């Protein structure tokens, strides 16, 4: 099971109860200090992109609507970022038609950005930096052709030699591309 937030973190953010015993945080693997650090809503969205973009783990979206004010409810079942992430995750699963699983192949590993392929026809890039991430001549093993970002519909072209010549990932965002016709 892989998740971004759970009821203890969510309630702690709302100054409700959460895990009150500091030793309990470590016992349960939750090292969040709600009093000192608030969850950044964009970081929550990027964390969901990471969890939903990976092959490993069974992603779980925790929704505890009553613990946060409506304007701060990031983990909504109808949030466009979560819906797109779930769609991407499901498109990457093996199916009964014989499509094999799509393992993670890491392509970008930087302090504020990561990117990986899911097989030869899916790509995810997470840019946590405050500036755009410019991609120039990124070598991949993706199939050449047109790709579409699952949430926005933005197009991206992969050359016949599997290179992405130019693309810019907006600041503090995640993009999930699927090959058109895949």
PAGU-118977 format. One record per residue (C-alpha): residue number from 1; y negated, z, x negated; residue in one letter. Coordinates in Angstrom, 3 decimals, padded with zeros to 6 digits. Example, Ala and Ser with C-alpha at 12.3 -4.5 7.8 and 13.67 -1.06 7.14 Angstrom:
2
@k: 1 | v: 004.500 | w: 007.800 | u: -012.300 | r: a
@k: 2 | v: 001.060 | w: 007.140 | u: -013.670 | r: s
This chain:
182
@k: 1 | v: 000.000 | w: 000.000 | u: 000.000 | r: x
@k: 2 | v: -003.388 | w: -000.975 | u: -001.424 | r: x
@k: 3 | v: -006.644 | w: 000.109 | u: 000.185 | r: x
@k: 4 | v: -010.345 | w: 000.410 | u: -000.557 | r: x
@k: 5 | v: -011.195 | w: 003.442 | u: 001.559 | r: x
@k: 6 | v: -009.309 | w: 006.058 | u: 003.491 | r: x
@k: 7 | v: -010.282 | w: 008.750 | u: 005.961 | r: x
@k: 8 | v: -011.078 | w: 011.344 | u: 003.267 | r: x
@k: 9 | v: -013.497 | w: 009.060 | u: 001.427 | r: x
@k: 10 | v: -014.993 | w: 007.808 | u: 004.695 | r: x
@k: 11 | v: -015.557 | w: 011.291 | u: 006.113 | r: x
@k: 12 | v: -016.918 | w: 012.557 | u: 002.808 | r: x
@k: 13 | v: -019.479 | w: 009.744 | u: 002.839 | r: x
@k: 14 | v: -020.630 | w: 010.939 | u: 006.242 | r: x
@k: 15 | v: -020.906 | w: 014.543 | u: 004.998 | r: x
@k: 16 | v: -018.072 | w: 015.406 | u: 007.353 | r: x
@k: 17 | v: -015.062 | w: 017.108 | u: 005.751 | r: x
@k: 18 | v: -013.004 | w: 014.756 | u: 003.544 | r: x
@k: 19 | v: -011.193 | w: 016.431 | u: 000.656 | r: x
@k: 20 | v: -013.183 | w: 019.595 | u: -000.006 | r: x
@k: 21 | v: -011.090 | w: 021.062 | u: -002.823 | r: x
@k: 22 | v: -012.115 | w: 019.417 | u: -006.147 | r: x
@k: 23 | v: -008.556 | w: 019.902 | u: -007.434 | r: x
@k: 24 | v: -007.255 | w: 018.206 | u: -004.303 | r: x
@k: 25 | v: -009.115 | w: 015.025 | u: -005.200 | r: x
@k: 26 | v: -007.131 | w: 014.750 | u: -008.430 | r: x
@k: 27 | v: -003.845 | w: 015.726 | u: -006.746 | r: x
@k: 28 | v: -004.172 | w: 012.917 | u: -004.226 | r: x
@k: 29 | v: -005.479 | w: 010.340 | u: -006.711 | r: x
@k: 30 | v: -008.898 | w: 010.240 | u: -005.083 | r: x
@k: 31 | v: -011.498 | w: 010.891 | u: -007.741 | r: x
@k: 32 | v: -014.523 | w: 010.248 | u: -005.554 | r: x
@k: 33 | v: -017.411 | w: 012.699 | u: -005.688 | r: x
@k: 34 | v: -019.162 | w: 011.990 | u: -002.393 | r: x
@k: 35 | v: -021.994 | w: 014.433 | u: -003.015 | r: x
@k: 36 | v: -023.099 | w: 012.635 | u: -006.193 | r: x
@k: 37 | v: -022.154 | w: 009.003 | u: -005.569 | r: x
@k: 38 | v: -022.506 | w: 007.032 | u: -002.359 | r: x
@k: 39 | v: -020.267 | w: 004.026 | u: -001.800 | r: x
@k: 40 | v: -022.307 | w: 000.865 | u: -002.242 | r: x
@k: 41 | v: -021.641 | w: -001.447 | u: 000.711 | r: x
@k: 42 | v: -021.510 | w: -004.539 | u: -001.502 | r: x
@k: 43 | v: -019.030 | w: -002.841 | u: -003.832 | r: x
@k: 44 | v: -016.850 | w: -002.094 | u: -000.802 | r: x
@k: 45 | v: -016.883 | w: -005.803 | u: 000.129 | r: x
@k: 46 | v: -016.041 | w: -006.821 | u: -003.458 | r: x
@k: 47 | v: -013.220 | w: -004.270 | u: -003.546 | r: x
@k: 48 | v: -011.775 | w: -005.771 | u: -000.360 | r: x
@k: 49 | v: -011.955 | w: -009.229 | u: -001.965 | r: x
@k: 50 | v: -009.975 | w: -007.865 | u: -004.919 | r: x
@k: 51 | v: -007.327 | w: -006.127 | u: -002.803 | r: x
@k: 52 | v: -006.921 | w: -009.071 | u: -000.415 | r: x
@k: 53 | v: -006.971 | w: -011.657 | u: -003.201 | r: x
@k: 54 | v: -004.111 | w: -010.147 | u: -005.218 | r: x
@k: 55 | v: -000.423 | w: -010.788 | u: -004.792 | r: x
@k: 56 | v: 000.559 | w: -007.185 | u: -005.460 | r: x
@k: 57 | v: 000.548 | w: -004.487 | u: -002.826 | r: x
@k: 58 | v: 000.377 | w: -004.542 | u: 000.923 | r: x
@k: 59 | v: -003.346 | w: -004.598 | u: 001.755 | r: x
@k: 60 | v: -004.504 | w: -002.052 | u: 004.282 | r: x
@k: 61 | v: -007.916 | w: -002.058 | u: 005.945 | r: x
@k: 62 | v: -008.782 | w: 001.466 | u: 007.051 | r: x
@k: 63 | v: -011.010 | w: 001.664 | u: 010.111 | r: x
@k: 64 | v: -012.298 | w: 005.063 | u: 011.209 | r: x
@k: 65 | v: -015.240 | w: 003.952 | u: 013.316 | r: x
@k: 66 | v: -016.461 | w: 007.349 | u: 014.437 | r: x
@k: 67 | v: -017.113 | w: 008.805 | u: 010.997 | r: x
@k: 68 | v: -020.022 | w: 006.580 | u: 009.918 | r: x
@k: 69 | v: -023.146 | w: 005.434 | u: 011.732 | r: x
@k: 70 | v: -022.697 | w: 001.946 | u: 013.224 | r: x
@k: 71 | v: -024.990 | w: 000.332 | u: 010.635 | r: x
@k: 72 | v: -022.751 | w: 001.648 | u: 007.824 | r: x
@k: 73 | v: -019.359 | w: 000.619 | u: 009.215 | r: x
@k: 74 | v: -018.201 | w: -001.790 | u: 006.506 | r: x
@k: 75 | v: -014.503 | w: -001.696 | u: 007.308 | r: x
@k: 76 | v: -014.664 | w: -003.475 | u: 010.660 | r: x
@k: 77 | v: -011.729 | w: -005.594 | u: 011.791 | r: x
@k: 78 | v: -014.192 | w: -008.373 | u: 012.659 | r: x
@k: 79 | v: -016.285 | w: -008.243 | u: 009.465 | r: x
@k: 80 | v: -016.536 | w: -011.870 | u: 008.215 | r: x
@k: 81 | v: -015.735 | w: -010.895 | u: 004.618 | r: x
@k: 82 | v: -012.619 | w: -008.961 | u: 005.629 | r: x
@k: 83 | v: -011.508 | w: -011.697 | u: 008.046 | r: x
@k: 84 | v: -011.884 | w: -014.323 | u: 005.287 | r: x
@k: 85 | v: -010.033 | w: -012.100 | u: 002.810 | r: x
@k: 86 | v: -007.141 | w: -011.594 | u: 005.231 | r: x
@k: 87 | v: -007.020 | w: -015.340 | u: 005.880 | r: x
@k: 88 | v: -006.939 | w: -016.049 | u: 002.126 | r: x
@k: 89 | v: -004.245 | w: -013.403 | u: 001.606 | r: x
@k: 90 | v: -002.099 | w: -014.857 | u: 004.393 | r: x
@k: 91 | v: -002.540 | w: -018.415 | u: 003.082 | r: x
@k: 92 | v: -001.153 | w: -017.246 | u: -000.270 | r: x
@k: 93 | v: 002.043 | w: -015.735 | u: 001.130 | r: x
@k: 94 | v: 005.391 | w: -017.466 | u: 000.850 | r: x
@k: 95 | v: 006.405 | w: -019.002 | u: 004.146 | r: x
@k: 96 | v: 009.609 | w: -020.071 | u: 005.859 | r: x
@k: 97 | v: 008.859 | w: -023.731 | u: 005.075 | r: x
@k: 98 | v: 009.824 | w: -023.172 | u: 001.457 | r: x
@k: 99 | v: 006.400 | w: -022.664 | u: -000.120 | r: x
@k: 100 | v: 006.960 | w: -020.324 | u: -003.028 | r: x
@k: 101 | v: 004.874 | w: -017.251 | u: -003.728 | r: x
@k: 102 | v: 001.647 | w: -017.853 | u: -005.594 | r: x
@k: 103 | v: 001.469 | w: -015.542 | u: -008.627 | r: x
@k: 104 | v: -001.827 | w: -014.383 | u: -010.107 | r: x
@k: 105 | v: -003.004 | w: -016.425 | u: -013.116 | r: x
@k: 106 | v: -006.093 | w: -014.857 | u: -014.699 | r: x
@k: 107 | v: -008.891 | w: -017.285 | u: -015.650 | r: x
@k: 108 | v: -012.079 | w: -015.194 | u: -015.915 | r: x
@k: 109 | v: -012.103 | w: -011.727 | u: -017.473 | r: x
@k: 110 | v: -015.619 | w: -010.455 | u: -018.135 | r: x
@k: 111 | v: -017.262 | w: -007.027 | u: -017.785 | r: x
@k: 112 | v: -018.882 | w: -007.967 | u: -014.444 | r: x
@k: 113 | v: -016.735 | w: -010.862 | u: -013.241 | r: x
@k: 114 | v: -013.079 | w: -011.670 | u: -012.773 | r: x
@k: 115 | v: -011.331 | w: -014.732 | u: -011.468 | r: x
@k: 116 | v: -007.748 | w: -015.737 | u: -010.954 | r: x
@k: 117 | v: -005.638 | w: -018.483 | u: -009.488 | r: x
@k: 118 | v: -003.041 | w: -017.913 | u: -006.824 | r: x
@k: 119 | v: -000.575 | w: -020.636 | u: -007.734 | r: x
@k: 120 | v: -001.979 | w: -024.135 | u: -008.284 | r: x
@k: 121 | v: -004.063 | w: -024.493 | u: -005.126 | r: x
@k: 122 | v: -005.980 | w: -021.215 | u: -004.610 | r: x
@k: 123 | v: -008.752 | w: -019.536 | u: -006.628 | r: x
@k: 124 | v: -010.738 | w: -016.321 | u: -006.243 | r: x
@k: 125 | v: -013.766 | w: -015.236 | u: -008.268 | r: x
@k: 126 | v: -015.551 | w: -011.892 | u: -007.949 | r: x
@k: 127 | v: -019.007 | w: -011.577 | u: -009.490 | r: x
@k: 128 | v: -020.222 | w: -007.970 | u: -009.536 | r: x
@k: 129 | v: -023.258 | w: -008.799 | u: -011.704 | r: x
@k: 130 | v: -026.801 | w: -008.941 | u: -010.364 | r: x
@k: 131 | v: -027.115 | w: -012.531 | u: -011.643 | r: x
@k: 132 | v: -025.267 | w: -015.683 | u: -010.648 | r: x
@k: 133 | v: -022.117 | w: -016.490 | u: -012.618 | r: x
@k: 134 | v: -022.385 | w: -020.063 | u: -013.860 | r: x
@k: 135 | v: -019.044 | w: -021.740 | u: -014.410 | r: x
@k: 136 | v: -019.021 | w: -024.642 | u: -016.842 | r: x
@k: 137 | v: -015.872 | w: -026.532 | u: -017.836 | r: x
@k: 138 | v: -013.458 | w: -023.801 | u: -016.738 | r: x
@k: 139 | v: -009.919 | w: -024.839 | u: -017.718 | r: x
@k: 140 | v: -007.338 | w: -024.049 | u: -015.054 | r: x
@k: 141 | v: -003.957 | w: -025.277 | u: -013.894 | r: x
@k: 142 | v: -005.266 | w: -025.965 | u: -010.385 | r: x
@k: 143 | v: -004.390 | w: -029.254 | u: -008.740 | r: x
@k: 144 | v: -007.258 | w: -031.707 | u: -008.851 | r: x
@k: 145 | v: -009.158 | w: -032.348 | u: -005.630 | r: x
@k: 146 | v: -011.512 | w: -030.808 | u: -003.109 | r: x
@k: 147 | v: -011.465 | w: -027.088 | u: -002.404 | r: x
@k: 148 | v: -013.198 | w: -025.140 | u: 000.339 | r: x
@k: 149 | v: -014.366 | w: -021.523 | u: 000.316 | r: x
@k: 150 | v: -012.637 | w: -019.740 | u: 003.217 | r: x
@k: 151 | v: -015.625 | w: -017.786 | u: 004.560 | r: x
@k: 152 | v: -018.603 | w: -020.079 | u: 003.957 | r: x
@k: 153 | v: -016.979 | w: -023.508 | u: 003.796 | r: x
@k: 154 | v: -018.723 | w: -024.220 | u: 000.475 | r: x
@k: 155 | v: -017.073 | w: -027.137 | u: -001.339 | r: x
@k: 156 | v: -015.834 | w: -027.102 | u: -004.922 | r: x
@k: 157 | v: -014.286 | w: -029.963 | u: -006.889 | r: x
@k: 158 | v: -011.496 | w: -029.563 | u: -009.417 | r: x
@k: 159 | v: -011.187 | w: -032.534 | u: -011.765 | r: x
@k: 160 | v: -007.904 | w: -034.411 | u: -012.290 | r: x
@k: 161 | v: -007.485 | w: -032.553 | u: -015.615 | r: x
@k: 162 | v: -007.701 | w: -029.211 | u: -013.695 | r: x
@k: 163 | v: -011.203 | w: -028.423 | u: -014.991 | r: x
@k: 164 | v: -013.969 | w: -026.995 | u: -012.838 | r: x
@k: 165 | v: -016.989 | w: -028.696 | u: -014.371 | r: x
@k: 166 | v: -019.774 | w: -026.759 | u: -012.678 | r: x
@k: 167 | v: -020.015 | w: -024.104 | u: -010.027 | r: x
@k: 168 | v: -022.234 | w: -021.073 | u: -009.548 | r: x
@k: 169 | v: -020.984 | w: -017.860 | u: -007.965 | r: x
@k: 170 | v: -023.868 | w: -015.993 | u: -006.298 | r: x
@k: 171 | v: -024.731 | w: -012.496 | u: -007.550 | r: x
@k: 172 | v: -022.700 | w: -009.581 | u: -006.166 | r: x
@k: 173 | v: -020.321 | w: -011.786 | u: -004.240 | r: x
@k: 174 | v: -016.755 | w: -013.025 | u: -004.046 | r: x
@k: 175 | v: -015.544 | w: -016.544 | u: -003.325 | r: x
@k: 176 | v: -012.028 | w: -017.553 | u: -002.276 | r: x
@k: 177 | v: -011.167 | w: -021.238 | u: -002.525 | r: x
@k: 178 | v: -008.253 | w: -023.110 | u: -000.975 | r: x
@k: 179 | v: -007.392 | w: -026.721 | u: -001.788 | r: x
@k: 180 | v: -008.190 | w: -029.021 | u: 001.139 | r: x
@k: 181 | v: -004.930 | w: -030.333 | u: 002.550 | r: x
@k: 182 | v: -002.821 | w: -027.590 | u: 000.939 | r: x
